[in-house]
Amino acid sequence: MKTKFMIIMLVFKMTLTFSSELFYNSNNPESICLDISGNIQAKSVDGNDSYTAELLLDNKIIQQITIKGRRSFKFSLLKNHWYTIRISKSGYYQRLISICTDLPKNKNGLYKFHFDTELIPLTGAQAIDQDALDFPIAIINYDKDAEWFYYNEEYTANMKRQLYKPILARTKN
């Protein structure tokens, strides 16, 4: 009986060791390649300064953090996946950011990326294109020219124009 227990414990320990080595091995396609952090710029409407940041993979929440005050959040992302970060706060529209962690085969290591974003208050919602809110405000991926993770500036600028298009149309008339 003791021998069976010892064998089971040994197998269990070997499995844990192997899985942690698999997870952190930089030559493995499933290794962590990006530490992404973010900070939310939003004046509190209701006096509540907390917000929630969720990390999604395949439309499933894999990590959720509630942040109090003006602190930032951080997630560690695996190589070769598409992630979404969803940021939500009471009294505001949620914000989506997409991240592609595909790297060239000759690139390994841990990269870091930090962003600041603003949340849009629910008040004044008639001035926002509601359909545009369903899309990410930014797409972050590996830039081969810069050899670093960066956001697609053109996409983000287009999304901001799309969000505020109703406001711009009214001011021109």
C-alpha positions as CSV (number, residue, x, y, z in Angstrom):
1,M,0.0,0.0,0.0
2,K,2.8,2.4,0.9
3,T,4.6,1.5,-2.3
4,K,1.6,2.3,-4.4
5,F,1.2,5.6,-2.7
6,M,4.9,6.5,-3.2
7,I,4.7,5.6,-6.9
8,I,1.6,7.8,-7.3
9,M,3.3,10.7,-5.6
10,L,6.4,10.2,-7.7
11,V,4.4,10.2,-10.9
12,F,2.4,13.3,-9.7
13,K,5.6,15.2,-8.9
14,M,7.2,14.3,-12.3
15,T,4.0,15.4,-14.0
16,L,4.1,18.8,-12.2
17,T,7.8,19.2,-13.0
18,F,7.3,18.4,-16.6
19,S,4.3,20.7,-17.1
20,S,6.0,23.6,-15.4
21,E,9.1,23.1,-17.6
22,L,6.9,22.8,-20.7
23,F,5.1,26.0,-19.8
24,Y,8.3,28.1,-19.2
25,N,10.7,26.6,-21.8
26,S,11.4,29.5,-24.2
27,N,12.0,27.0,-27.1
28,N,8.5,25.6,-26.7
29,P,5.7,27.2,-28.9
30,E,3.6,27.3,-25.7
31,S,6.0,29.4,-23.6
32,I,5.2,32.8,-22.1
33,C,6.4,35.5,-24.6
34,L,4.6,38.6,-23.5
35,D,3.9,40.4,-20.2
36,I,1.2,42.9,-21.0
37,S,0.0,45.5,-18.6
38,G,-2.5,48.3,-18.8
39,N,-3.8,51.3,-17.0
40,I,-7.3,52.8,-17.2
41,Q,-7.8,56.5,-17.3
42,A,-11.3,57.2,-16.2
43,K,-12.7,59.7,-13.8
44,S,-15.1,57.9,-11.5
45,V,-18.8,58.8,-12.1
46,D,-20.0,57.1,-9.0
47,G,-17.0,57.4,-6.6
48,N,-16.1,53.8,-7.3
49,D,-12.5,53.6,-8.6
50,S,-12.4,49.9,-9.1
51,Y,-12.5,48.2,-12.5
52,T,-12.3,44.6,-13.8
53,A,-9.7,43.3,-16.4
54,E,-10.4,39.9,-17.9
55,L,-8.1,37.9,-20.1
56,L,-10.0,35.8,-22.7
57,L,-8.7,33.0,-24.9
58,D,-11.1,31.3,-27.4
59,N,-13.9,33.4,-25.9
60,K,-13.4,31.9,-22.4
61,I,-12.3,33.9,-19.4
62,I,-9.0,32.4,-18.3
63,Q,-8.0,35.1,-15.8
64,Q,-9.9,37.9,-14.1
65,I,-8.6,40.8,-11.9
66,T,-10.4,43.5,-10.0
67,I,-8.3,46.5,-9.6
68,K,-8.9,49.2,-7.0
69,G,-7.8,52.8,-7.6
70,R,-5.5,53.8,-10.4
71,R,-3.3,50.7,-10.3
72,S,-2.5,48.8,-13.5
73,F,-3.1,45.2,-14.3
74,K,-0.7,42.6,-15.8
75,F,-1.2,39.4,-17.7
76,S,1.4,36.9,-18.9
77,L,0.6,35.5,-22.4
78,L,1.7,32.4,-24.1
79,K,3.3,32.3,-27.6
80,N,1.2,31.7,-30.7
81,H,-2.3,32.6,-29.4
82,W,-5.0,35.2,-30.0
83,Y,-6.1,36.8,-26.7
84,T,-8.6,39.5,-25.8
85,I,-8.5,41.8,-22.8
86,R,-11.9,43.0,-21.7
87,I,-12.0,46.0,-19.3
88,S,-15.2,46.9,-17.6
89,K,-16.2,49.4,-15.0
90,S,-19.6,50.3,-13.6
91,G,-21.1,53.3,-15.5
92,Y,-18.8,52.8,-18.5
93,Y,-18.8,50.9,-21.8
94,Q,-16.5,47.9,-21.8
95,R,-13.2,48.2,-23.7
96,L,-11.8,45.3,-25.8
97,I,-8.1,44.9,-26.8
98,S,-6.9,42.1,-29.1
99,I,-3.5,40.6,-28.8
100,C,-1.8,38.2,-31.2
101,T,1.3,36.5,-29.7
102,D,2.5,34.9,-32.9
103,L,6.3,35.3,-33.2
104,P,8.8,34.5,-36.0
105,K,10.4,31.1,-35.5
106,N,13.8,32.7,-34.7
107,K,12.4,34.9,-32.0
108,N,12.2,33.8,-28.3
109,G,12.3,35.5,-25.0
110,L,10.0,37.6,-22.9
111,Y,8.6,40.9,-24.3
112,K,6.8,43.6,-22.3
113,F,4.0,45.9,-23.5
114,H,2.2,48.6,-21.5
115,F,-0.8,50.6,-22.6
116,D,-3.1,53.3,-21.2
117,T,-6.7,53.5,-22.4
118,E,-9.8,55.5,-21.5
119,L,-13.3,54.2,-20.8
120,I,-16.3,55.8,-22.3
121,P,-19.1,56.8,-19.8
122,L,-22.6,55.5,-20.5
123,T,-23.9,59.0,-20.2
124,G,-23.9,60.6,-23.6
125,A,-24.3,57.2,-25.2
126,Q,-26.3,58.6,-28.0
127,A,-23.2,60.2,-29.3
128,I,-21.3,56.9,-29.7
129,D,-21.6,54.4,-32.6
130,Q,-23.0,51.4,-30.6
131,D,-21.9,48.9,-33.3
132,A,-18.3,50.0,-33.2
133,L,-18.2,49.2,-29.4
134,D,-18.4,45.5,-30.3
135,F,-14.9,45.6,-31.9
136,P,-11.5,45.9,-30.1
137,I,-10.2,49.5,-29.9
138,A,-6.7,48.1,-30.6
139,I,-4.9,45.1,-32.0
140,I,-1.5,44.4,-30.5
141,N,1.0,42.1,-32.3
142,Y,4.7,41.5,-33.0
143,D,6.0,44.2,-35.4
144,K,8.8,42.5,-37.5
145,D,10.3,45.8,-38.4
146,A,10.6,47.1,-34.9
147,E,11.2,43.6,-33.5
148,W,8.8,44.4,-30.6
149,F,5.1,44.2,-29.8
150,Y,3.2,47.2,-30.8
151,Y,-0.3,48.3,-31.6
152,N,-1.7,48.8,-35.1
153,E,-1.9,52.6,-35.2
154,E,-4.0,52.8,-38.3
155,Y,-6.6,50.3,-37.0
156,T,-6.9,52.2,-33.7
157,A,-7.3,55.6,-35.4
158,N,-10.0,54.1,-37.6
159,M,-11.8,52.6,-34.6
160,K,-11.7,55.9,-32.8
161,R,-13.1,57.7,-35.8
162,Q,-15.8,55.1,-36.1
163,L,-16.8,55.4,-32.5
164,Y,-17.1,59.2,-32.6
165,K,-18.5,59.4,-36.1
166,P,-22.0,60.4,-35.0
167,I,-20.5,63.3,-33.0
168,L,-18.5,64.4,-36.0
169,A,-21.5,64.2,-38.3
170,R,-23.6,66.4,-35.9
171,T,-20.9,69.0,-35.5
172,K,-20.5,69.4,-39.3
173,N,-24.2,70.1,-39.8
